[in-house]
């Protein structure tokens, strides 16, 4: 095991601790539904860190893992919507239907359709994670700290773009460099989300 691999595993371990902290200490003052959604999101982040720590980056190429991982931005975005907006029904229906369709395409199709299926889910939920905090801040419904959630969305979105380009064979970085960067991306994203939700 080389130094980069050891460093990456340590970062995954640290990220898992940050996600665990949010689950244990950071769920005060939320409704039961919002708390459940945030707990699922950070619980899956913790699980992802453990899988990456124990099994390596290759686990990300598993279709079932990709489907489960897509629940992280879905539940986080749903948590934001239920916490900050009066009516979350429309978004809940939209993201639920999109998720069901995406799972079916991911598991039972091939080629570009399979690759794009989960990407649509990440685009929808990622857009909410990025834009909603900005709107809430500039309309005076939240403090500037919530902008950290948007920053986390940018960071993980950039990581996801690198993974997508890698899978499409058009990446500007080698697979090794992306693998080495991913632990840092995940740590910075998780930390930004935790800070943003603390506001």
C-alpha distance (Angstrom), angle and dihedral (degrees) to the residues before:
residue distance angle dihedral
X1 . . .
X2 3.84 . .
X3 3.80 127.1 .
X4 3.81 93.3 -102.5
X5 3.80 90.9 54.2
X6 3.81 91.7 49.4
X7 3.82 90.9 47.6
X8 3.81 90.9 50.0
X9 3.81 91.9 50.9
X10 3.79 91.1 49.7
X11 3.80 90.1 51.9
X12 3.81 90.8 49.8
X13 3.81 88.4 50.9
X14 3.81 91.2 50.0
X15 3.80 91.4 47.2
X16 3.79 89.7 51.8
X17 3.80 89.3 53.9
X18 3.82 91.1 51.4
X19 3.82 90.9 50.3
X20 3.80 90.2 46.4
X21 3.80 90.9 51.0
X22 3.82 90.1 54.9
X23 3.81 90.9 51.6
X24 3.81 94.3 48.7
X25 3.81 102.9 34.2
X26 3.79 108.6 15.2
X27 3.80 104.6 62.3
X28 3.80 100.1 83.4
X29 3.81 121.6 124.5
X30 3.80 95.3 21.8
X31 3.80 128.9 118.0
X32 3.80 117.9 -107.4
X33 3.81 91.8 -103.8
X34 3.82 94.4 48.7
X35 3.80 91.2 45.5
X36 3.81 90.2 51.6
X37 3.81 92.6 49.8
X38 3.80 94.0 47.7
X39 3.80 90.8 45.3
X40 3.81 90.8 53.6
X41 3.81 91.2 47.8
X42 3.80 96.4 49.7
X43 3.81 91.8 36.7
X44 3.81 89.3 57.6
X45 3.81 89.6 46.3
X46 3.80 88.4 54.1
X47 3.80 90.7 47.8
X48 3.82 91.1 48.6
X49 3.80 90.4 52.6
X50 3.81 91.3 51.2
X51 3.82 92.2 48.8
X52 3.81 91.8 48.1
X53 3.79 89.7 46.4
X54 3.80 94.3 50.5
X55 3.81 103.5 30.7
X56 3.80 105.7 25.6
X57 3.79 134.5 -127.6
X58 3.83 93.4 -54.2
X59 3.81 89.3 77.5
X60 3.81 87.5 74.2
X61 3.80 90.0 68.6
X62 3.81 92.1 62.8
X63 3.83 111.4 106.5
X64 3.80 94.1 -140.5
X65 3.80 92.2 49.7
X66 3.81 89.9 49.5
X67 3.81 90.3 52.9
X68 3.81 93.5 48.5
X69 3.81 91.2 44.7
X70 3.81 89.8 55.8
X71 3.80 87.4 64.7
X72 3.82 89.3 68.9
X73 3.83 96.5 71.8
X74 3.82 91.0 33.1
X75 3.81 95.0 57.4
X76 3.81 92.6 38.8
X77 3.80 92.0 52.7
X78 3.81 91.2 44.6
X79 3.80 88.9 50.6
X80 3.79 90.5 53.0
X81 3.79 92.5 48.0
X82 3.81 95.1 47.4
X83 3.80 91.1 45.7
X84 3.80 99.7 44.6
X85 3.82 106.3 27.8
X86 3.78 129.1 60.8
X87 3.80 95.6 -137.1
X88 3.80 121.1 37.7
X89 3.82 98.6 160.3
X90 3.81 98.0 100.7
X91 3.80 93.7 49.2
X92 3.80 91.3 44.1
X93 3.82 91.1 54.6
X94 3.82 93.1 43.9
X95 3.80 95.6 50.1
X96 3.82 93.1 41.6
X97 3.80 93.9 52.8
X98 3.81 90.8 43.6
X99 3.80 90.5 51.0
X100 3.82 93.4 51.1
X101 3.82 91.6 49.1
X102 3.82 91.8 45.2
X103 3.82 92.6 50.8
X104 3.79 91.7 50.0
X105 3.80 91.9 49.7
X106 3.81 92.8 44.4
X107 3.79 94.2 51.9
X108 3.80 101.4 35.3
X109 3.82 106.2 32.1
X110 3.79 134.6 64.0
X111 3.80 140.4 -146.9
X112 3.80 123.5 15.6
X113 3.80 93.9 -12.3
X114 3.79 90.1 59.8
X115 3.80 92.0 47.9
X116 3.80 94.6 47.4
X117 3.81 96.8 45.0
X118 3.80 96.9 79.2
X119 3.81 90.2 35.3
X120 3.82 90.2 67.0
X121 3.81 90.3 55.1
X122 3.79 91.6 49.5
X123 3.81 89.9 49.1
X124 3.81 93.6 52.2
X125 3.80 97.2 44.0
X126 3.81 92.5 37.6
X127 3.80 91.0 54.1
X128 3.81 90.2 55.2
X129 3.82 92.0 46.6
X130 3.82 90.8 50.6
X131 3.82 103.5 38.1
X132 3.82 104.4 32.7
X133 3.85 95.9 63.5
X134 3.81 90.1 47.6
X135 3.81 91.5 50.7
X136 3.80 92.1 45.9
X137 3.81 92.0 50.7
X138 3.80 96.9 46.4
X139 3.82 92.0 46.3
X140 3.79 91.2 51.3
X141 3.80 97.5 -113.2
X142 3.81 95.0 116.3
X143 3.79 140.9 27.9
X144 3.81 122.4 -105.3
X145 3.82 90.2 -100.3
X146 3.81 89.4 77.0
X147 3.81 88.3 68.6
X148 3.81 86.7 76.1
X149 3.80 86.9 74.1
X150 3.81 89.4 58.6
X151 3.80 89.0 48.4
X152 3.80 89.8 51.9
X153 3.79 88.4 51.0
X154 3.80 90.8 53.2
X155 3.81 92.3 49.3
X156 3.80 96.8 48.7
X157 3.81 90.5 40.0
X158 3.80 89.4 56.6
X159 3.80 89.8 49.3
X160 3.78 90.7 49.1
X161 3.80 90.6 49.9
X162 3.80 90.4 53.4
X163 3.81 90.3 50.6
X164 3.80 91.2 48.1
X165 3.80 93.0 49.8
X166 3.80 89.7 47.0
X167 3.79 91.6 53.6
X168 3.81 90.3 47.0
X169 3.81 90.9 51.3
X170 3.81 93.0 -117.8
X171 3.79 101.8 101.0
X172 3.79 119.5 140.9
X173 3.82 88.7 -150.6
X174 3.79 129.7 57.7
X175 3.79 119.7 -108.1
X176 3.80 89.8 -111.6
X177 3.82 92.4 55.9
X178 3.81 92.0 48.0
X179 3.81 90.9 49.5
X180 3.81 89.5 50.8
X181 3.82 92.3 48.0
X182 3.81 97.2 45.7
X183 3.85 97.7 77.1
X184 3.80 89.9 53.6
X185 3.80 91.4 46.5
X186 3.81 91.0 51.5
X187 3.81 92.8 46.5
X188 3.82 94.6 48.9
X189 3.81 90.9 45.7
X190 3.80 94.5 50.1
X191 3.80 92.2 45.2
X192 3.82 91.9 49.7
X193 3.81 91.1 50.2
X194 3.80 92.4 49.7
X195 3.82 92.6 48.9
X196 3.81 91.2 45.7
X197 3.79 93.4 51.6
X198 3.79 91.7 48.4
X199 3.80 90.8 68.8
